Amino acid sequence: MSEVVQKALLGKEASIRMAKLTTRQKNDALRAMADALVRENASIIAANQEDLARGQQNGIGESLLDRLALDEKRIQGIAEGLLQIIGLPDPVGDVLDQFERPNGLVVRKVSVPLGLIGIIYEARPNVTVDAAGLCLKSGNAVLLRGGSDALSSNIRIVEVLKAALATTVVPPEALQLITSSDRASVDEMLKLNGLLDVVIPRGGRMLIQTVVANATVPVIETGAGVCHTYLDETADPTIALNIAVNAKVQRPSVCNSMETLLLHEEFAEAYLPGIAETFRTLGVQLRGCPASIRIAGPMEEATDEDYATEYNDYILNVRIVESLDEALEHIRRFGTQHSECIVTEHPERAERFLQEVDAAAVYHNASTRFTDGFEFGYGAEIGISTQKLHARGPMGLPALTSTKFLVYGSGQIRG
Amino acid sequence: MSEVVQKALLGKEASIRMAKLTTRQKNDALRAMADALVRENASIIAANQEDLARGQQNGIGESLLDRLALDEKRIQGIAEGLLQIIGLPDPVGDVLDQFERPNGLVVRKVSVPLGLIGIIYEARPNVTVDAAGLCLKSGNAVLLRGGSDALSSNIRIVEVLKAALATTVVPPEALQLITSSDRASVDEMLKLNGLLDVVIPRGGRMLIQTVVANATVPVIETGAGVCHTYLDETADPTIALNIAVNAKVQRPSVCNSMETLLLHEEFAEAYLPGIAETFRTLGVQLRGCPASIRIAGPMEEATDEDYATEYNDYILNVRIVESLDEALEHIRRFGTQHSECIVTEHPERAERFLQEVDAAAVYHNASTRFTDGFEFGYGAEIGISTQKLHARGPMGLPALTSTKFLVYGSGQIRG
């Protein structure tokens, strides 16, 4: 039996016990996990040093090394994340609907855990802890498969968390980590129908596409964001500039940042020169349509491929459109249904944009950077769903549950 | 461009207009569709005769021929199904959540159509109409791929429905039927990421497995049901017999009928002989565990393969267990998480069964045959989901919607 199947079986078995835990029991376990991380931080940092050294040898790049690195302060922050989950409402056991049928049957729809959740992610060891905490609070077992760059860190973190669980009533088997760095272990996870109830990929577009293309278990897609901001002809110029700058540069590496700025031609004539100047000053490389270049001076010409690219970087496409219709058409063609924004002082145009754009979150006069579980007040999130089934947008604890109908009878049969 | 891609593009384009329709406009279209079916029933019956003649030539069997056959009365019934959808609440535009954040952002979560829904089904032309009606009411476009045995019927039905839509504001392009009988057209549908928002297979286990194994678009699994009824030692013998008989023979061909009867050994000693006698009288072939054979006389010995089979027929497995635990274990191993029942007069055991069994619907003292949209009072259903994501159990109109966050700002940016 492979490592993947063996650990999935252990996790699935544990998921039965997980579903019966009380909120108190789960919260006690979260506290024990947080305490253990802080107490054992030296050994976690030592394991992390191994990953960092290997990463440097392999030349994985500065930004990846930064995501990978753990120190006392970061571990403290990760542990605090677990403590915050304690404060979130338990999503299991809610009565979502209840009714009595004319024949006397009482039907109650309740929220239940999904069971065993698979999470496939890249080189961020904090995801190991976040995912473990969120799955625990939602009564699920979890099968983790992190990036090989973070393997030593993940192994040590999971050892620490399982040892903490062993001091509680939560079964340590509910937390499983695949340690094989082989790509085959990912492929195997994706076909575990009957064992894995869902797989959630967290990472770049390549990872997500691999999972979507190969999984036979249900998938929740997360992440890919080619987000637009459209500056209508009636946009307030100050609001427009602030929002465009914030959406691009406040944190370019994340999925809800802007990749393409769309401007109505009349607004562009008056304000694009200043906006382009600001972006250039901020170190953003611009790629424009011919009309933008005419108005705002030399830049690389944007191609269709550029419009479809999630740069996650200090690069921005600029395109001038003749109408709201043309902006909507561009978003339909190149958007990834993540987050889209219109800046306008015209309420009807705003409402049309909000109704017609097909995306997880659509904004009027606010930055797309707000698409986030914390910013929406939902607490920690397991990711941002860009699909339409099950959960869309920031996914908190309720996204990790399913439902069940409990039906109470007194001998009813169907006529 | 293939037929599948061409029709999917037309459907996707139409889905944008569908999302904007008012309830009144959709209901007017449903009425026009129902009227047209009744008015044009002669031509539909003529097309159906072609299918029936071809089916007889191909020797497709009596029960399939019966499912396929249309007459004036059946068409009347199908049209009435459309009129019933008029009475169901419009699932689009509901405000599911609304809150204001400390920074003044107003976030509103609303229900929206899924977009373009693919439905792959077998030889029941009524599904063509039901699916068209449910997708229309939920503001979706639909791409239908029915069984080749019903092709002539489906072509004529869709012609009639599209002609009816052409007299309304609903775009006829929202209803698309694949007419190629080639298996390749199914495979093509399953990979239409970016065009198809979901595919729902309706049919036998083979069809569903093919879809799950090959689809890269999101799938909602429906249907497969290996359902159990467990007669506890404290079961009321009359209730137990009535429920067991109803669950097996009231309509054996459907997914919520019983395939295996589990009995506590003490209950079995006293009552299995009578229960087995009743089933034999009703023409049900029994397959039993050794203990059942000892108590209830000669029957074929049930194998693990039998326990895993959805017979959809007058065949029943009988197995005696020593405890509730053993019953739960059997259901975990062989159940398909559809519908499960315990018959008991012991409230705590009932509650334990309801909590621990992982299935869409779990019953205490009532027949599993009630797992059905109409029986739950949800109106017409598009199928019964046996998966845990998005929708579980009978799927009515809300299962054909997604959600969207509308965010109203006044220039907010993220700090």
Interface residues (C-beta under 8 A of the other chain):
Chain A: I16 A19 K20 F99 R101 L105 V107 V112 L114 G115 N193 D197 V198 V212 A213 T216 P218 V219 I220 D236 T238 I239 N242 I243 V245 N246 Q250 R332 L354 Q355 E356 D358 A359 A360 A361 V362 Y363 H364 N365 A366 S367 R369 F370 T371 E375 F376 G377 Q387 K388 L389 H390 R392 G393 S402 T403 K404 F405 L406 V407 Y408 G409 S410 G411 Q412 I413 R414
Chain B: I16 A19 K20 F99 R101 L105 V107 V112 L114 G115 N193 D197 V198 V212 A213 T216 P218 V219 I220 D236 T238 I239 N242 I243 V245 N246 A247 Q250 R332 L354 Q355 E356 D358 A359 A360 A361 V362 Y363 H364 N365 A366 S367 R369 F370 T371 E375 F376 G377 Q387 K388 L389 H390 R392 G393 S402 T403 K404 F405 L406 V407 Y408 G409 S410 G411 Q412 I413 R414
